[in-house]
Amino acid sequence: MNKLIDKLFKASNSIRYVAIYHDNKLISQQRPNIEDASFSDSDKHEELFVYPAMLKIAGQRGRLDCGGLDYIIISYGNFYQIIQEFKSGHISICIDKEQNPIELEPIITKVIASCR
């Protein structure tokens, strides 16, 4: 999983933080010297509780009659968060607010697919 995180950081300087929740284990890494970063405790709780619930709800809706769920993008005040299902959990990627998340998402998806 650490190799995937390293590849994602190399894919774009706009990526601030990456977390992977897989097999009930959370690993995360933040790029050094990030301005306006959130607190690590709140990040951990989001990864363990909030994002899995959001993916479950949106995924069930997507599978009903929308063709599935590709990803969720959240626009926070200081950054964007892209969340998608990954193996038996999820991956979440925080990106700079100056970066368009829709433009970066195909690059992220390609990197993730290369590590599945």
Secondary structure, 3 states (H helix, E strand, C coil): CHHHHHHHHHHCCCEEEEEEEECCEEEEEECCCCCCCCCHHHHHHHHHHHHHHHHHHHHHHHHHHCCCCCCEEEECCCEEEEEEEECCEEEEEEEECCCCHHHHHHHHHHHHHHCC
